[in-house]
Amino acid sequence: MNFELFEPEARINLLPYDGVVEDFGLILTAEQSEKYLQYFLAHLAWQHDEVVLYGQHYKTARKVAWYGDENYQYHYSGTFKQAHVWTPGLFRLKQHIENLVGHSFNSCLANLYEDGIQGVGWHSDDEPALVSKAGLETVIASLSFGATRKFSFKHKHKPAKVDLLLHSGQLIVMRGKTQQYWKHTLRKSTKIIEPRVNLTFRYFYPNEQH
């Protein structure tokens, strides 16, 4: 698929302090976004996410799929995943986003929310495997497809909150100290019946997870 490049206007930091979240706006046409949504729904290796909390094993309603440059093993919340080989469409998108963002990524965690009843609670993407011990900046590029959903940030130590609506084809990039000082969540809504796919492109450090 050929990309119709969108050059975003001056990007404003959505956070008031202690982090950087840049909104690149819509980086794909409506037609491209819909084609990618149907492609990902049909071709990614979706599985229910599994976590261990307080010694109890849970399967989440949402589904996930993890891809990478190598067959990385990702350990978190008492479980682990092994990365799949990039699909052609996913790899093309990775390259497109790298060109826009100016940062390299070696993995992608994809999330599938089949309707508005499915969401994800407050959390930070600050696992050791996502943080460089060399002090390199943590950069996560998040691209949305499908249903428009509310996405929120809240500071870990101060009362600040930020809400935004994420549309199909919209890219936001979290960088700087965002994961250190902020949590984020995907809000639930019974009014939404369409699926949403979210791709989070990351740089994974396999030797730095505990």
N, C-alpha and C positions, 0 to 999 in steps of 0.2 A: 504494500500500500504506500502510495506517495503521500507525503505530508504537505499540507498547505500551511506554511509556517506563519505563525502569529508572533509578531514582535510586541511583547507586552510594553505598556507604558511604564513610567517610573514606578518601581515597586515600593510600596510603603510597608514598613514593619507593622504588623498587626498587633504586636505586643507592646505594652507601654514601657517595659524595662525587663532586665534579666533574661534576655533571649531574643531571638529573631525568627519570625514567621513571615515569609514573603508569599504574597499571592500573585501568581503568574497569570491568573485569569484562565480563559478558555484557550487551550493550546491545540485543540482539534476542532474540526467542523462538526456540526450536528450529525452529518452522515457518517463521518469517520468514527465518532464516539459510539453511535449505534452499532456499526459493524464490529467494532472492537468488543462491545458489550456481549453481543451474540457469540462472537468467537471465543471469548474467555469463558462464558457460561458453558459452552459445549466442549472445550478442549483442555481446560486446566484440570489438574489432578486434585479435585476438591475432596477434602476430608473434614469431618468434625474436629474442631480443636479440642485438645485434652489438657487438663491442668490438674495439679494436686494441691489442694488447699487444706491446711490443718490436718493432713494425713488422709483426707478423703479425695477420691478420684472422681472427676467430673468430665462430662462431655458437654461442650457448649453448643448452643443452637446454631451459631454461625459456622461456616466452613472456611478452611484456609488451604492454601497451597504454597509451597516454598520452592523457589528456583534460585540457581546460582551458577557461577563460573565453574565450580567443582562440586562434588557430592558432599558438601559441608554437613556436619551434624550440629544441630542447634539445640542446646539444652536450656530449658527455662520452665519454671513452675513445676518442677518435678517430672517433666516429660522431655522427649527429644524428637526432632524431625530431621530427616535427611533430604537434602536439596535435590530437586529434579533438574535435568538438563533444560536449558532455555528452550521454549518453543520459538519458532521463527518470529511470530508476531510480537511476542513479549520482548525478544531481543532487539527488534527494530525500535520499539518504544523506548527501551533502555538507552539506546544510542541517541535517540532524538532528545530525551530529557537530559542526558549528559551534556549535549551541545547547548541546550538552553540554560542549564544551571551552572555549567563550568566545573563540574565535579564528577568523579568516576564512582560507579557503583558495581559491586560484584554479586549482589543478591537482590531478591525481591520476595517479600511476603505479601501474598494476595489474600484478600478477605472477601467473602461472599455473605451478604446479608439479604436473605430471600424476601424480606418485607420489613416494614417499620417496627415490628415487634422485636426484631433482633437488633442488638446494638452491642456496645462494649463499654464497660465501666471506666471510671477514672484511673488512669495509669500514666507512667512515663516509660519511654523506650530507652531505658538506661541500663540494660543488661550488660555485664562485662564484655561480652562478645561484640557489642556495638560501640564500645568506647576504647579508643586507642591509648595505650599506656605511654605512647610517645607524645601525647598531648595534641594530636591532630583533631581538628574540628569534627564533631559529629553532625552529619548532614543526612536528613531523611526527606526524600521527595515523595509526596503523596498525590496520586492521580485518581480521580473519581470517575465512575461510569454509572449510568442508570439513574435511579431515583435521586432527587435532590434531598439532602439530609442536613440536619443541623449538627455542627461540630463545635465543641466548646473547649476553652482552655481555662484553667484556674491556677493561680499562684500557690505554691506549697506553703508559704509563710505569710502572705499578705492577702487582703480581701479582693484583689483584682481578678476579674473574669472577662473573657472575651468570647463572644458567640459569632459564628458565621454560617452561612448556608453554602454547602458545596454542591456544585452543579456537574452534570455530566460533561467530561472533557476538561474540568478545572484542575489546575496543578497548584498545590501549595508546597513550600519547602521550609522545613524546620531545621534551624542551624544554631550555631553559637552555644549558649548555655541553656537553651530551651528545655532540654530533657532534665537538666539538673534542678531547675527552679519551677518548672510548670508541669502540670498533669493535663491530659486531654481525654475527651470522651466523645462517642457518637451517640447522640440522643435517640431515644425510642419514640415512636409515634404510631398509634393504632390507625391513623388516617392514611398511612402510606402502605400500599399493597404491591408496589413494583420492587424488583430486586435492585441492589446496588453492589457493584464490584469496586473495591478499592485496592490499588497497587501501591505498596510502599517500598521504594527502591532504597537500599541501604548499602553501607560498606561493612562487611562482616569480618571480624578478626578471630578466626577459629582457634588460635592458640591463647586467646586471652579470656576465654570463658572458664568459670570455675566448676 
